[in-house]
């Protein structure tokens, strides 16, 4: 039985046993782009509207909260566990 060298390398070096479809990759990429775009939009809106004296702490906290929320949603959407 002859194995593909590419499949053997993927399994040995990266632990990839089976390849996913291109549609699955495109869906995951689109979801990630939308999620990070939403996070950037939240930070942009918070930089634009509140007074300048509270702008930096507000943006810092909101970005951290957004990144955590997006990461948790991505893990759950990808079927991972936390």
C-alpha positions, -999 to +999 in steps of 0.1 A: +000+000+000+015+033-011+009+065+009+011+100-004+042+118+009+022+150+015-004+131+037+024+114+056+041+147+063+009+164+074+001+136+098+037+133+112+045+170+115+012+186+122-011+158+134-035+163+106-052+130+099-079+140+074-083+171+053-113+193+054-132+206+024-125+240+009-160+251+018-153+244+055-121+265+053-139+293+035-167+293+061-143+294+090-123+322+074-153+343+067-166+338+102-133+348+117-131+379+095-166+390+105-159+384+142-126+404+142-142+431+120-170+434+146-144+437+174-126+465+154-159+483+148-167+483+186-133+498+194-137+524+166-171+534+179-158+537+214-129+559+202-152+581+183-181+589+207-170+591+244-151+620+259-113+621+255-105+617+292-121+582+294-113+571+259-081+551+266-094+530+295-127+524+278-111+512+246-086+490+265-113+473+285-137+469+255-111+455+233-100+429+259-137+419+265-144+417+228-113+395+221-122+371+249-158+369+237-148+364+201-123+337+211-149+318+232-174+320+204-147+308+179-138+278+201-174+268+205-182+273+168-152+251+159-163+223+182-135+228+207-136+226+244-124+252+270 
